[in-house]
Amino acid sequence: MSTCELQGRVLYMHSGGGFGVFGMGVLFEEMDAEQHSAIESWLRELAKQSKRELAKNSPAQLKG
């Protein structure tokens, strides 16, 4: 597990509107190479998890 503290501004927020899709856009201020690497690693892992979740809920899986 890794952590990093960064200054940033929230540019937008999406509350989901009852559909379970939510998030926010953040503009980070300055970050060093280690912080950048930690953020990229975290986002890659989230993308993998998201793909696995989509595959579990695909129409082909639901017919099965």
mmJSON file of the N, C-alpha and C atoms, coordinates in Angstrom:
{"data_MODEL":{"atom_site":{
"group_PDB":["ATOM","ATOM","ATOM","ATOM","ATOM","ATOM","ATOM","ATOM","ATOM","ATOM","ATOM","ATOM","ATOM","ATOM","ATOM","ATOM","ATOM","ATOM","ATOM","ATOM","ATOM","ATOM","ATOM","ATOM","ATOM","ATOM","ATOM","ATOM","ATOM","ATOM","ATOM","ATOM","ATOM","ATOM","ATOM","ATOM","ATOM","ATOM","ATOM","ATOM","ATOM","ATOM","ATOM","ATOM","ATOM","ATOM","ATOM","ATOM","ATOM","ATOM","ATOM","ATOM","ATOM","ATOM","ATOM","ATOM","ATOM","ATOM","ATOM","ATOM","ATOM","ATOM","ATOM","ATOM","ATOM","ATOM","ATOM","ATOM","ATOM","ATOM","ATOM","ATOM","ATOM","ATOM","ATOM","ATOM","ATOM","ATOM","ATOM","ATOM","ATOM","ATOM","ATOM","ATOM","ATOM","ATOM","ATOM","ATOM","ATOM","ATOM","ATOM","ATOM","ATOM","ATOM","ATOM","ATOM","ATOM","ATOM","ATOM","ATOM","ATOM","ATOM","ATOM","ATOM","ATOM","ATOM","ATOM","ATOM","ATOM","ATOM","ATOM","ATOM","ATOM","ATOM","ATOM","ATOM","ATOM","ATOM","ATOM","ATOM","ATOM","ATOM","ATOM","ATOM","ATOM","ATOM","ATOM","ATOM","ATOM","ATOM","ATOM","ATOM","ATOM","ATOM","ATOM","ATOM","ATOM","ATOM","ATOM","ATOM","ATOM","ATOM","ATOM","ATOM","ATOM","ATOM","ATOM","ATOM","ATOM","ATOM","ATOM","ATOM","ATOM","ATOM","ATOM","ATOM","ATOM","ATOM","ATOM","ATOM","ATOM","ATOM","ATOM","ATOM","ATOM","ATOM","ATOM","ATOM","ATOM","ATOM","ATOM","ATOM","ATOM","ATOM","ATOM","ATOM","ATOM","ATOM","ATOM","ATOM","ATOM","ATOM","ATOM","ATOM","ATOM","ATOM","ATOM","ATOM","ATOM","ATOM","ATOM","ATOM"],
"id":[1,2,3,4,5,6,7,8,9,10,11,12,13,14,15,16,17,18,19,20,21,22,23,24,25,26,27,28,29,30,31,32,33,34,35,36,37,38,39,40,41,42,43,44,45,46,47,48,49,50,51,52,53,54,55,56,57,58,59,60,61,62,63,64,65,66,67,68,69,70,71,72,73,74,75,76,77,78,79,80,81,82,83,84,85,86,87,88,89,90,91,92,93,94,95,96,97,98,99,100,101,102,103,104,105,106,107,108,109,110,111,112,113,114,115,116,117,118,119,120,121,122,123,124,125,126,127,128,129,130,131,132,133,134,135,136,137,138,139,140,141,142,143,144,145,146,147,148,149,150,151,152,153,154,155,156,157,158,159,160,161,162,163,164,165,166,167,168,169,170,171,172,173,174,175,176,177,178,179,180,181,182,183,184,185,186,187,188,189,190,191,192],
"type_symbol":["N","C","C","N","C","C","N","C","C","N","C","C","N","C","C","N","C","C","N","C","C","N","C","C","N","C","C","N","C","C","N","C","C","N","C","C","N","C","C","N","C","C","N","C","C","N","C","C","N","C","C","N","C","C","N","C","C","N","C","C","N","C","C","N","C","C","N","C","C","N","C","C","N","C","C","N","C","C","N","C","C","N","C","C","N","C","C","N","C","C","N","C","C","N","C","C","N","C","C","N","C","C","N","C","C","N","C","C","N","C","C","N","C","C","N","C","C","N","C","C","N","C","C","N","C","C","N","C","C","N","C","C","N","C","C","N","C","C","N","C","C","N","C","C","N","C","C","N","C","C","N","C","C","N","C","C","N","C","C","N","C","C","N","C","C","N","C","C","N","C","C","N","C","C","N","C","C","N","C","C","N","C","C","N","C","C","N","C","C","N","C","C"],
"label_atom_id":["N","CA","C","N","CA","C","N","CA","C","N","CA","C","N","CA","C","N","CA","C","N","CA","C","N","CA","C","N","CA","C","N","CA","C","N","CA","C","N","CA","C","N","CA","C","N","CA","C","N","CA","C","N","CA","C","N","CA","C","N","CA","C","N","CA","C","N","CA","C","N","CA","C","N","CA","C","N","CA","C","N","CA","C","N","CA","C","N","CA","C","N","CA","C","N","CA","C","N","CA","C","N","CA","C","N","CA","C","N","CA","C","N","CA","C","N","CA","C","N","CA","C","N","CA","C","N","CA","C","N","CA","C","N","CA","C","N","CA","C","N","CA","C","N","CA","C","N","CA","C","N","CA","C","N","CA","C","N","CA","C","N","CA","C","N","CA","C","N","CA","C","N","CA","C","N","CA","C","N","CA","C","N","CA","C","N","CA","C","N","CA","C","N","CA","C","N","CA","C","N","CA","C","N","CA","C","N","CA","C","N","CA","C","N","CA","C","N","CA","C","N","CA","C"],
"label_alt_id":[null,null,null,null,null,null,null,null,null,null,null,null,null,null,null,null,null,null,null,null,null,null,null,null,null,null,null,null,null,null,null,null,null,null,null,null,null,null,null,null,null,null,null,null,null,null,null,null,null,null,null,null,null,null,null,null,null,null,null,null,null,null,null,null,null,null,null,null,null,null,null,null,null,null,null,null,null,null,null,null,null,null,null,null,null,null,null,null,null,null,null,null,null,null,null,null,null,null,null,null,null,null,null,null,null,null,null,null,null,null,null,null,null,null,null,null,null,null,null,null,null,null,null,null,null,null,null,null,null,null,null,null,null,null,null,null,null,null,null,null,null,null,null,null,null,null,null,null,null,null,null,null,null,null,null,null,null,null,null,null,null,null,null,null,null,null,null,null,null,null,null,null,null,null,null,null,null,null,null,null,null,null,null,null,null,null,null,null,null,null,null,null],
"label_comp_id":["MET","MET","MET","SER","SER","SER","THR","THR","THR","CYS","CYS","CYS","GLU","GLU","GLU","LEU","LEU","LEU","GLN","GLN","GLN","GLY","GLY","GLY","ARG","ARG","ARG","VAL","VAL","VAL","LEU","LEU","LEU","TYR","TYR","TYR","MET","MET","MET","HIS","HIS","HIS","SER","SER","SER","GLY","GLY","GLY","GLY","GLY","GLY","GLY","GLY","GLY","PHE","PHE","PHE","GLY","GLY","GLY","VAL","VAL","VAL","PHE","PHE","PHE","GLY","GLY","GLY","MET","MET","MET","GLY","GLY","GLY","VAL","VAL","VAL","LEU","LEU","LEU","PHE","PHE","PHE","GLU","GLU","GLU","GLU","GLU","GLU","MET","MET","MET","ASP","ASP","ASP","ALA","ALA","ALA","GLU","GLU","GLU","GLN","GLN","GLN","HIS","HIS","HIS","SER","SER","SER","ALA","ALA","ALA","ILE","ILE","ILE","GLU","GLU","GLU","SER","SER","SER","TRP","TRP","TRP","LEU","LEU","LEU","ARG","ARG","ARG","GLU","GLU","GLU","LEU","LEU","LEU","ALA","ALA","ALA","LYS","LYS","LYS","GLN","GLN","GLN","SER","SER","SER","LYS","LYS","LYS","ARG","ARG","ARG","GLU","GLU","GLU","LEU","LEU","LEU","ALA","ALA","ALA","LYS","LYS","LYS","ASN","ASN","ASN","SER","SER","SER","PRO","PRO","PRO","ALA","ALA","ALA","GLN","GLN","GLN","LEU","LEU","LEU","LYS","LYS","LYS","GLY","GLY","GLY"],
"label_asym_id":["A","A","A","A","A","A","A","A","A","A","A","A","A","A","A","A","A","A","A","A","A","A","A","A","A","A","A","A","A","A","A","A","A","A","A","A","A","A","A","A","A","A","A","A","A","A","A","A","A","A","A","A","A","A","A","A","A","A","A","A","A","A","A","A","A","A","A","A","A","A","A","A","A","A","A","A","A","A","A","A","A","A","A","A","A","A","A","A","A","A","A","A","A","A","A","A","A","A","A","A","A","A","A","A","A","A","A","A","A","A","A","A","A","A","A","A","A","A","A","A","A","A","A","A","A","A","A","A","A","A","A","A","A","A","A","A","A","A","A","A","A","A","A","A","A","A","A","A","A","A","A","A","A","A","A","A","A","A","A","A","A","A","A","A","A","A","A","A","A","A","A","A","A","A","A","A","A","A","A","A","A","A","A","A","A","A","A","A","A","A","A","A"],
"label_entity_id":["1","1","1","1","1","1","1","1","1","1","1","1","1","1","1","1","1","1","1","1","1","1","1","1","1","1","1","1","1","1","1","1","1","1","1","1","1","1","1","1","1","1","1","1","1","1","1","1","1","1","1","1","1","1","1","1","1","1","1","1","1","1","1","1","1","1","1","1","1","1","1","1","1","1","1","1","1","1","1","1","1","1","1","1","1","1","1","1","1","1","1","1","1","1","1","1","1","1","1","1","1","1","1","1","1","1","1","1","1","1","1","1","1","1","1","1","1","1","1","1","1","1","1","1","1","1","1","1","1","1","1","1","1","1","1","1","1","1","1","1","1","1","1","1","1","1","1","1","1","1","1","1","1","1","1","1","1","1","1","1","1","1","1","1","1","1","1","1","1","1","1","1","1","1","1","1","1","1","1","1","1","1","1","1","1","1","1","1","1","1","1","1"],
"label_seq_id":[1,1,1,2,2,2,3,3,3,4,4,4,5,5,5,6,6,6,7,7,7,8,8,8,9,9,9,10,10,10,11,11,11,12,12,12,13,13,13,14,14,14,15,15,15,16,16,16,17,17,17,18,18,18,19,19,19,20,20,20,21,21,21,22,22,22,23,23,23,24,24,24,25,25,25,26,26,26,27,27,27,28,28,28,29,29,29,30,30,30,31,31,31,32,32,32,33,33,33,34,34,34,35,35,35,36,36,36,37,37,37,38,38,38,39,39,39,40,40,40,41,41,41,42,42,42,43,43,43,44,44,44,45,45,45,46,46,46,47,47,47,48,48,48,49,49,49,50,50,50,51,51,51,52,52,52,53,53,53,54,54,54,55,55,55,56,56,56,57,57,57,58,58,58,59,59,59,60,60,60,61,61,61,62,62,62,63,63,63,64,64,64],
"pdbx_PDB_ins_code":[null,null,null,null,null,null,null,null,null,null,null,null,null,null,null,null,null,null,null,null,null,null,null,null,null,null,null,null,null,null,null,null,null,null,null,null,null,null,null,null,null,null,null,null,null,null,null,null,null,null,null,null,null,null,null,null,null,null,null,null,null,null,null,null,null,null,null,null,null,null,null,null,null,null,null,null,null,null,null,null,null,null,null,null,null,null,null,null,null,null,null,null,null,null,null,null,null,null,null,null,null,null,null,null,null,null,null,null,null,null,null,null,null,null,null,null,null,null,null,null,null,null,null,null,null,null,null,null,null,null,null,null,null,null,null,null,null,null,null,null,null,null,null,null,null,null,null,null,null,null,null,null,null,null,null,null,null,null,null,null,null,null,null,null,null,null,null,null,null,null,null,null,null,null,null,null,null,null,null,null,null,null,null,null,null,null,null,null,null,null,null,null],
"Cartn_x":[0.856,0.0,0.894,0.494,1.259,0.313,0.851,0.075,0.892,0.209,0.895,-0.086,0.457,-0.346,-0.029,-1.083,-0.927,-1.924,-1.539,-2.462,-3.211,-4.49,-5.271,-6.588,-7.283,-8.599,-9.6,-10.754,-11.828,-12.451,-12.426,-12.981,-14.448,-14.826,-16.23,-16.502,-17.77,-18.202,-19.449,-19.543,-20.724,-21.272,-22.455,-23.026,-23.65,-23.788,-24.337,-25.802,-26.532,-27.94,-28.741,-28.312,-29.029,-28.621,-27.687,-27.274,-25.988,-25.384,-24.168,-22.913,-23.0,-21.831,-21.494,-20.381,-20.027,-18.524,-18.086,-16.663,-16.415,-15.167,-14.802,-13.564,-13.447,-12.251,-11.404,-10.132,-9.223,-8.037,-7.718,-6.53,-5.463,-4.447,-3.372,-2.384,-1.842,-0.798,0.514,1.607,2.907,3.024,3.7,3.983,5.335,6.039,7.344,7.154,8.238,8.187,7.613,7.958,7.449,5.94,5.455,4.02,3.291,3.86,3.272,3.178,4.217,4.239,3.164,3.004,1.995,0.593,0.309,-1.002,-1.25,-0.265,-0.419,-0.671,0.062,-0.102,-1.509,-1.979,-3.312,-4.382,-4.24,-5.222,-5.204,-4.016,-3.94,-4.681,-4.495,-5.162,-6.682,-7.136,-8.577,-9.141,-8.394,-8.848,-8.973,-8.022,-8.089,-9.325,-9.571,-10.734,-12.023,-12.056,-13.236,-13.494,-12.447,-12.602,-13.105,-12.601,-13.068,-14.543,-14.962,-16.359,-17.248,-16.801,-17.578,-17.712,-16.637,-16.662,-17.634,-17.676,-18.588,-20.044,-20.317,-21.695,-22.043,-21.237,-21.503,-22.749,-23.418,-24.621,-24.347,-23.19,-22.865,-22.845,-22.333,-22.29,-23.691,-24.529,-25.854,-26.765,-26.547,-27.346,-27.052,-25.761,-25.221,-25.994],
"Cartn_y":[-1.177,0.0,1.23,2.232,3.465,4.645,5.7,6.92,8.095,9.16,10.414,11.547,12.641,13.824,14.85,15.348,16.317,17.449,18.609,19.733,19.611,19.903,19.84,20.561,20.683,21.323,20.371,20.247,19.459,20.313,19.773,20.503,20.181,18.934,18.563,17.363,17.196,16.035,15.464,14.14,13.451,12.587,12.9,12.212,10.869,10.561,9.27,9.319,10.237,10.366,9.087,8.271,7.037,5.854,6.062,4.993,4.292,4.717,4.072,4.469,5.456,5.937,7.304,7.377,8.623,8.839,10.032,10.324,11.814,12.154,13.556,13.73,14.897,15.273,16.161,15.811,16.578,17.053,18.32,18.872,18.963,18.122,18.123,19.227,19.793,20.805,20.061,20.578,19.963,18.606,17.665,16.379,15.893,15.185,14.657,13.3,12.726,11.47,10.324,10.262,9.198,9.311,10.522,10.738,10.397,10.82,10.54,9.034,8.319,6.867,6.213,6.687,6.135,6.346,7.522,7.815,6.934,6.818,5.983,4.526,4.021,2.636,2.424,3.343,3.254,3.256,4.142,4.218,2.96,2.394,1.141,0.026,-0.067,-1.103,-0.904,0.328,0.601,0.218,0.484,0.119,-1.396,-2.148,-3.613,-4.105,-3.549,-3.947,-3.65,-2.501,-2.102,-3.068,-3.479,-4.438,-5.774,-6.216,-7.48,-7.387,-6.265,-6.083,-6.071,-5.412,-5.383,-6.781,-7.555,-8.912,-9.789,-9.61,-10.397,-10.101,-8.872,-8.445,-8.315,-8.91,-8.797,-9.602,-9.228,-9.975,-11.472,-11.83,-13.247,-13.979,-13.356,-13.965,-14.083,-13.104,-13.101,-14.17,-14.49,-15.517,-16.896,-17.133,-18.394,-19.211],
"Cartn_z":[0.0,0.0,0.0,-0.758,-0.784,-0.605,-0.101,0.078,-0.425,-0.741,-1.057,-0.773,-0.363,-0.099,-1.16,-1.802,-2.872,-2.699,-3.146,-3.21,-4.53,-4.512,-5.732,-5.575,-6.702,-6.706,-7.348,-6.745,-7.333,-8.438,-9.67,-10.8,-11.022,-10.741,-10.837,-9.951,-9.598,-8.811,-9.463,-9.463,-9.983,-8.858,-8.407,-7.243,-7.585,-8.849,-9.243,-9.618,-9.076,-9.417,-9.204,-8.231,-7.949,-8.814,-9.745,-10.645,-10.212,-9.124,-8.633,-9.385,-10.255,-10.996,-10.407,-9.727,-9.08,-9.186,-8.917,-8.949,-8.92,-9.136,-9.185,-10.044,-10.607,-11.363,-10.483,-10.358,-9.502,-10.326,-10.204,-10.822,-9.737,-9.856,-8.869,-9.173,-8.123,-8.272,-8.546,-8.135,-8.39,-7.701,-8.392,-7.772,-8.269,-7.39,-7.786,-8.461,-8.947,-9.698,-8.865,-7.587,-6.721,-6.537,-6.337,-6.184,-7.488,-8.607,-9.917,-10.141,-9.785,-9.928,-9.061,-7.84,-6.938,-7.494,-8.02,-8.597,-9.823,-10.708,-11.9,-11.535,-10.563,-10.122,-9.576,-8.773,-8.189,-9.286,-10.271,-11.346,-12.217,-12.469,-13.235,-12.506,-11.195,-10.409,-10.421,-10.311,-10.379,-11.744,-12.814,-14.158,-14.286,-13.726,-13.761,-13.015,-11.847,-11.054,-11.808,-12.459,-13.202,-14.353,-15.06,-16.157,-15.643,-14.504,-13.928,-13.56,-12.986,-12.616,-13.856,-14.919,-16.147,-16.737,-16.708,-17.255,-16.458,-15.143,-14.311,-14.637,-15.042,-15.271,-16.75,-17.625,-19.053,-19.416,-20.499,-20.921,-21.122,-21.642,-21.846,-20.506,-19.467,-18.148,-17.551,-17.801,-17.206,-17.829,-19.121,-19.792,-19.232,-18.926,-18.499,-17.612],
"occupancy":[1.0,1.0,1.0,1.0,1.0,1.0,1.0,1.0,1.0,1.0,1.0,1.0,1.0,1.0,1.0,1.0,1.0,1.0,1.0,1.0,1.0,1.0,1.0,1.0,1.0,1.0,1.0,1.0,1.0,1.0,1.0,1.0,1.0,1.0,1.0,1.0,1.0,1.0,1.0,1.0,1.0,1.0,1.0,1.0,1.0,1.0,1.0,1.0,1.0,1.0,1.0,1.0,1.0,1.0,1.0,1.0,1.0,1.0,1.0,1.0,1.0,1.0,1.0,1.0,1.0,1.0,1.0,1.0,1.0,1.0,1.0,1.0,1.0,1.0,1.0,1.0,1.0,1.0,1.0,1.0,1.0,1.0,1.0,1.0,1.0,1.0,1.0,1.0,1.0,1.0,1.0,1.0,1.0,1.0,1.0,1.0,1.0,1.0,1.0,1.0,1.0,1.0,1.0,1.0,1.0,1.0,1.0,1.0,1.0,1.0,1.0,1.0,1.0,1.0,1.0,1.0,1.0,1.0,1.0,1.0,1.0,1.0,1.0,1.0,1.0,1.0,1.0,1.0,1.0,1.0,1.0,1.0,1.0,1.0,1.0,1.0,1.0,1.0,1.0,1.0,1.0,1.0,1.0,1.0,1.0,1.0,1.0,1.0,1.0,1.0,1.0,1.0,1.0,1.0,1.0,1.0,1.0,1.0,1.0,1.0,1.0,1.0,1.0,1.0,1.0,1.0,1.0,1.0,1.0,1.0,1.0,1.0,1.0,1.0,1.0,1.0,1.0,1.0,1.0,1.0,1.0,1.0,1.0,1.0,1.0,1.0,1.0,1.0,1.0,1.0,1.0,1.0],
"B_iso_or_equiv":[0.0,0.0,0.0,0.0,0.0,0.0,0.0,0.0,0.0,0.0,0.0,0.0,0.0,0.0,0.0,0.0,0.0,0.0,0.0,0.0,0.0,0.0,0.0,0.0,0.0,0.0,0.0,0.0,0.0,0.0,0.0,0.0,0.0,0.0,0.0,0.0,0.0,0.0,0.0,0.0,0.0,0.0,0.0,0.0,0.0,0.0,0.0,0.0,0.0,0.0,0.0,0.0,0.0,0.0,0.0,0.0,0.0,0.0,0.0,0.0,0.0,0.0,0.0,0.0,0.0,0.0,0.0,0.0,0.0,0.0,0.0,0.0,0.0,0.0,0.0,0.0,0.0,0.0,0.0,0.0,0.0,0.0,0.0,0.0,0.0,0.0,0.0,0.0,0.0,0.0,0.0,0.0,0.0,0.0,0.0,0.0,0.0,0.0,0.0,0.0,0.0,0.0,0.0,0.0,0.0,0.0,0.0,0.0,0.0,0.0,0.0,0.0,0.0,0.0,0.0,0.0,0.0,0.0,0.0,0.0,0.0,0.0,0.0,0.0,0.0,0.0,0.0,0.0,0.0,0.0,0.0,0.0,0.0,0.0,0.0,0.0,0.0,0.0,0.0,0.0,0.0,0.0,0.0,0.0,0.0,0.0,0.0,0.0,0.0,0.0,0.0,0.0,0.0,0.0,0.0,0.0,0.0,0.0,0.0,0.0,0.0,0.0,0.0,0.0,0.0,0.0,0.0,0.0,0.0,0.0,0.0,0.0,0.0,0.0,0.0,0.0,0.0,0.0,0.0,0.0,0.0,0.0,0.0,0.0,0.0,0.0,0.0,0.0,0.0,0.0,0.0,0.0],
"pdbx_formal_charge":[null,null,null,null,null,null,null,null,null,null,null,null,null,null,null,null,null,null,null,null,null,null,null,null,null,null,null,null,null,null,null,null,null,null,null,null,null,null,null,null,null,null,null,null,null,null,null,null,null,null,null,null,null,null,null,null,null,null,null,null,null,null,null,null,null,null,null,null,null,null,null,null,null,null,null,null,null,null,null,null,null,null,null,null,null,null,null,null,null,null,null,null,null,null,null,null,null,null,null,null,null,null,null,null,null,null,null,null,null,null,null,null,null,null,null,null,null,null,null,null,null,null,null,null,null,null,null,null,null,null,null,null,null,null,null,null,null,null,null,null,null,null,null,null,null,null,null,null,null,null,null,null,null,null,null,null,null,null,null,null,null,null,null,null,null,null,null,null,null,null,null,null,null,null,null,null,null,null,null,null,null,null,null,null,null,null,null,null,null,null,null,null],
"auth_seq_id":[1,1,1,2,2,2,3,3,3,4,4,4,5,5,5,6,6,6,7,7,7,8,8,8,9,9,9,10,10,10,11,11,11,12,12,12,13,13,13,14,14,14,15,15,15,16,16,16,17,17,17,18,18,18,19,19,19,20,20,20,21,21,21,22,22,22,23,23,23,24,24,24,25,25,25,26,26,26,27,27,27,28,28,28,29,29,29,30,30,30,31,31,31,32,32,32,33,33,33,34,34,34,35,35,35,36,36,36,37,37,37,38,38,38,39,39,39,40,40,40,41,41,41,42,42,42,43,43,43,44,44,44,45,45,45,46,46,46,47,47,47,48,48,48,49,49,49,50,50,50,51,51,51,52,52,52,53,53,53,54,54,54,55,55,55,56,56,56,57,57,57,58,58,58,59,59,59,60,60,60,61,61,61,62,62,62,63,63,63,64,64,64],
"auth_comp_id":["MET","MET","MET","SER","SER","SER","THR","THR","THR","CYS","CYS","CYS","GLU","GLU","GLU","LEU","LEU","LEU","GLN","GLN","GLN","GLY","GLY","GLY","ARG","ARG","ARG","VAL","VAL","VAL","LEU","LEU","LEU","TYR","TYR","TYR","MET","MET","MET","HIS","HIS","HIS","SER","SER","SER","GLY","GLY","GLY","GLY","GLY","GLY","GLY","GLY","GLY","PHE","PHE","PHE","GLY","GLY","GLY","VAL","VAL","VAL","PHE","PHE","PHE","GLY","GLY","GLY","MET","MET","MET","GLY","GLY","GLY","VAL","VAL","VAL","LEU","LEU","LEU","PHE","PHE","PHE","GLU","GLU","GLU","GLU","GLU","GLU","MET","MET","MET","ASP","ASP","ASP","ALA","ALA","ALA","GLU","GLU","GLU","GLN","GLN","GLN","HIS","HIS","HIS","SER","SER","SER","ALA","ALA","ALA","ILE","ILE","ILE","GLU","GLU","GLU","SER","SER","SER","TRP","TRP","TRP","LEU","LEU","LEU","ARG","ARG","ARG","GLU","GLU","GLU","LEU","LEU","LEU","ALA","ALA","ALA","LYS","LYS","LYS","GLN","GLN","GLN","SER","SER","SER","LYS","LYS","LYS","ARG","ARG","ARG","GLU","GLU","GLU","LEU","LEU","LEU","ALA","ALA","ALA","LYS","LYS","LYS","ASN","ASN","ASN","SER","SER","SER","PRO","PRO","PRO","ALA","ALA","ALA","GLN","GLN","GLN","LEU","LEU","LEU","LYS","LYS","LYS","GLY","GLY","GLY"],
"auth_asym_id":["A","A","A","A","A","A","A","A","A","A","A","A","A","A","A","A","A","A","A","A","A","A","A","A","A","A","A","A","A","A","A","A","A","A","A","A","A","A","A","A","A","A","A","A","A","A","A","A","A","A","A","A","A","A","A","A","A","A","A","A","A","A","A","A","A","A","A","A","A","A","A","A","A","A","A","A","A","A","A","A","A","A","A","A","A","A","A","A","A","A","A","A","A","A","A","A","A","A","A","A","A","A","A","A","A","A","A","A","A","A","A","A","A","A","A","A","A","A","A","A","A","A","A","A","A","A","A","A","A","A","A","A","A","A","A","A","A","A","A","A","A","A","A","A","A","A","A","A","A","A","A","A","A","A","A","A","A","A","A","A","A","A","A","A","A","A","A","A","A","A","A","A","A","A","A","A","A","A","A","A","A","A","A","A","A","A","A","A","A","A","A","A"],
"auth_atom_id":["N","CA","C","N","CA","C","N","CA","C","N","CA","C","N","CA","C","N","CA","C","N","CA","C","N","CA","C","N","CA","C","N","CA","C","N","CA","C","N","CA","C","N","CA","C","N","CA","C","N","CA","C","N","CA","C","N","CA","C","N","CA","C","N","CA","C","N","CA","C","N","CA","C","N","CA","C","N","CA","C","N","CA","C","N","CA","C","N","CA","C","N","CA","C","N","CA","C","N","CA","C","N","CA","C","N","CA","C","N","CA","C","N","CA","C","N","CA","C","N","CA","C","N","CA","C","N","CA","C","N","CA","C","N","CA","C","N","CA","C","N","CA","C","N","CA","C","N","CA","C","N","CA","C","N","CA","C","N","CA","C","N","CA","C","N","CA","C","N","CA","C","N","CA","C","N","CA","C","N","CA","C","N","CA","C","N","CA","C","N","CA","C","N","CA","C","N","CA","C","N","CA","C","N","CA","C","N","CA","C","N","CA","C","N","CA","C","N","CA","C","N","CA","C"],
"pdbx_PDB_model_num":[1,1,1,1,1,1,1,1,1,1,1,1,1,1,1,1,1,1,1,1,1,1,1,1,1,1,1,1,1,1,1,1,1,1,1,1,1,1,1,1,1,1,1,1,1,1,1,1,1,1,1,1,1,1,1,1,1,1,1,1,1,1,1,1,1,1,1,1,1,1,1,1,1,1,1,1,1,1,1,1,1,1,1,1,1,1,1,1,1,1,1,1,1,1,1,1,1,1,1,1,1,1,1,1,1,1,1,1,1,1,1,1,1,1,1,1,1,1,1,1,1,1,1,1,1,1,1,1,1,1,1,1,1,1,1,1,1,1,1,1,1,1,1,1,1,1,1,1,1,1,1,1,1,1,1,1,1,1,1,1,1,1,1,1,1,1,1,1,1,1,1,1,1,1,1,1,1,1,1,1,1,1,1,1,1,1,1,1,1,1,1,1]
}}}
